[in-house]
Amino acid sequence: MAITRRKPRAERKARTCGRLWNSRRLIGCPRVMHSKKWVKPRIVDRLINQMAESSKSENLREEFNRWAEAGRGEGMELDHLPITLPVLEKMRLAPTDNVLDVGCGAGWLSRRLAKLVPEGRVVGMDISEEMIRHARRASVDFDNLMFVSGEVAQIPWQPNFFSHAISVESSYYWPDPAAGIKDIFRVLSDGGLAWMLINYYRDNPHCHQWGSLLAVPTHLLSAEEWGQLFQDAGFTNVTHERIIDRSPSPEVYTGRWFRDAAHVRAFKEEGALLVHGTR
């Protein structure tokens, strides 16, 4: 007669916790063993969330590296300049201002900003190392411009430095927009201004189809929701407005982002969303 030995209680408990970890549920498991220390379930939940955010960031980095290799970074100026020029006027930059360009891509906006602040400094930041390489190669003639690779939730810069921070067509890609806006607040000086410009937002029904066409997750938020994130981060005087794209529309459209030329015109008539606030 075979005798089955029951596994020690500690081993049974460890196996149970492992199954619960894999399922991202900790019901019935009061503690788990991590790095030879007991870790409470809520700490494990936070670690799991951090791992998920890290995975999202890595996917985003890889996707925009592919965009850079395909030359798409250089084409963004043509697409985004008509809605960006009015914002540059609203910023009223002084020659000595320090400006952060979040999600700078190949650096087209950073170079324009550098010309407007000849006695200041412009830092372009992007999650894609390949975009940063393209930006640096195209910007060797600028003494007041530099590019760094990094994530908006952990901007690689000292606190209270920039007088302005601007992000064009980037924020809806951020894995955690709230964390990104909070870190922008951190690196702005007292009285500094944050400017966020996007074409993809809930109040414009003619852009909603983009989410299913993109290879990475996006955040389709309303103007009020974006404004609330600014307020939650500590910004004051938070306002939002529409920036109309007045560039000519095509007579015929055969791309993938819109149904036809009439759809393009309707999208542009709604305008891009500009949210700004004061630190």
N, C-alpha and C positions, 0 to 999 in steps of 0.2 A: 504494500500500500504506500503510494507516494505521499510525502508530506510537503505541502506548499508553505514556505516560510513567508509570513507577512512582512512587508518592507517596514523599516523603522519609521516612526511617526515623522521625524524631521525630513526624511527623504520624500514621504508621501506629500507633505506640505509644500516642499520645494517644487515638486512636479505640478501640483495644483496651481501654485503661483505662476509657474512658467506658462501653463495653458491660458491662464487669465491674462498674463502679459501679452501673449500673442494675439489674443482677441481684443486687446485694448480695454478690457474690463477688469475691475478689481473687486467685484462683488464677492464677499465671503473671504477675501484674503486681507487680513488686517495689516500685514506688512509684507514687503518683499526684500530679498537680499540683493544689494547692488554695491559693487566694489567693496565687498566684505563689511558693509555697514547696513544696518536696518534703515530702510527708507520708507516714509509714510506714503500711502497711496496718492495723496494730493501732489506730493513732490514727483512721483512717478508720472502722474497725469501731465505735469508741467514739462517733464523731460520728453514725454511722447509728443506733446505739442511742439516743442522745440525741434524735435527730429522731423516732424511733418513740415514745419516752416523751412527747415534747412533743405529738405527735398524739393519743395516748391522753388526755393531760390536757385537751387542747382539746375532744375529744369528751365527756369527763366534764363539763367546764364547761358546754358547750352543753346537755347533757341535764338537768343540775340547774337551769340557768336556765329551761328549759321547765317543770320541776317547780314552781319558784317562781312562775312566771307563772300556773300552773294552781291555785295555792293549796295545793299539797301540803305545803309547809313547815310551815304552821300546824297541819296534822293529825297531824304526827309525835309531838307530845306525847301525844295520846290513845293512840297505838299503842305508844309506848316507855316511858311513865312507869311502868307496873307492874314492869318489870325494872330501871328506873333508880333508883327510890327505895331499894331495898336496898343499892345500890352507894354512894349518897350517905351512908348510915349507916356503911358500912365505911370511907369516906374520913376520917371524923372531922375535918372541916375546922375550923381555928382562925379566929377573926375577922380575923386579919391575913394569912391565906394569899393567895398569888397563884396563880390557876388558869387554865390554858389549856383551852379547849373546842375540840377538833379535829373539824371537820366539823359545825359548829354549826347549819347550816341556818338556819331563821328565828329562832333564838335562844332557844327555849323553855327549854333546859337552862341556858344562860348566865344567864338572868334568875333562875332558881332559885339558881344558885351565887352570884350577886351578893348575894342576900339573906343567904346563909350566911357571907359574908366581908365584913361592912360596913366594916372598916378595911383590907381588902386590895384586890385588883384582879382582875377577870375579863376575859380576852380571848377572844372568840369568833372563830374563823377558819373560812372555808369557801372552796372553790375557785370557787363560784358568786357572781359579783358581784350577781346579782339576789337571791339568798338573803340576802346581806349587806345590801342595801338594805331588804328586808323586816324584817330583824332590827333595823336601826337605827331604822326608823320605829316599831317596837313597843317600843323601849327608851329613849325620850327622858327618862324619869323617873329613870334610874339615873345616879349620879355615878361609880360605881366599875366601870363596864362599858363596853367598847368593842369594836368589830368590825372585823376586817381581812380583806381578800381575799388568799388565798394558797394555795400547795400544801404539803402536809405534808412533802414532801421538801426544801422550802426555806422553812421557817417564817420569816416576816418579823419576827423578834424577836431580841433580844440573847441570848447564851449565859447559862446559870446564873441564870435569873431566876425561873422558876415553881417553886412548892413541890408543885404537883399538875398533872398533865395527864390529861384524860379524853377518850375518844372513844366515842360511842354509835352503833352501827349505821352505821359509816363505813369502817372499815379494809379491808373486803373489796373496796371500790371503788378503793382507792388503786392507781395504776398500778405503783408499786414499794413494796410494804409494808415491805421491809427498809430502804429509804432513809428512809421516813417514820418508822419507829421509831427509827432512828439520829438523826434530827434532833429528835425529841421528847427523846431523851436529851440532846442538845446544849443545849436551852433550859431543862432542869430544873436546879435547884440541887442541890448535894451533899445526898444524903438525900431528894431529891424522889421522888415516887411517880407512876408511870404506870398508868392504868386503861383497859383496852380491853374494851368490851362489844359482843357481836355475836350475832345470831340465826342467821346463815348460816355454818355450819361443818360440816366433813365428818362429825363424830361424831354429828350429828343427821340421820338419813336422811330426815326428813320435810320438809326444806327444800331438798333438792338440785334440785328442779324450778325453783327461782327463777332459776337461771343462764340457762336458755333463754328465760325470760320477760322478762328485763331487756334494755334497749337498749344497755347498755355492758358491757364485759368485767368479770368478777368473779374473785376468788381463793377457791376452796373448799379451805381448809386445815384440818387437824386441830388439836385443842388442843395436842398436842405440837409440831406445826410452828410454831404461833404462839409458843409458849413458847420455842422454839429461836431464833426471830427476836429476841425480847427479849434472850436471853442473848448472842447474836451482837452485838447493839448495845452491850453492856456492862452491862446491868441485872443486879442480883443479887437473891436471894430471890424468884426468879420462880415464881409459882404460878398455877394455873388452877382454876376451880370452876364449877359450874352455878348459875345464878340462875333459879329457877322462876317462871313467870308465873302468878300465882294469880288473875288477873282472870277474871270469868265468861266462859265460852265460849258462842257462839251455838247455839241449837237447830237452826237451819238456816243453812247457808253456801252462798252463790251467787257468791262472788268467783272470781278467777282464780288465786290463789296456792296453793290447796289443793283437793283433790278434793271434800271434803264436811266436815260439822261434826266427824265422828269423826277426820278427818285433822288438823283444827285442834287438837283436844284432845290427840292423840298428839304433835304438835309442841310444844305448850306443856308437856307433861309431861316432855319431854327437858330443857327449860330453855335459857336463853341462856348463852353462854360468856363468862366474865369472866377475863381475863388481867391480872395486875398484877405490877409489879416495882419495885425501888428503884435509884435512880441512885447 
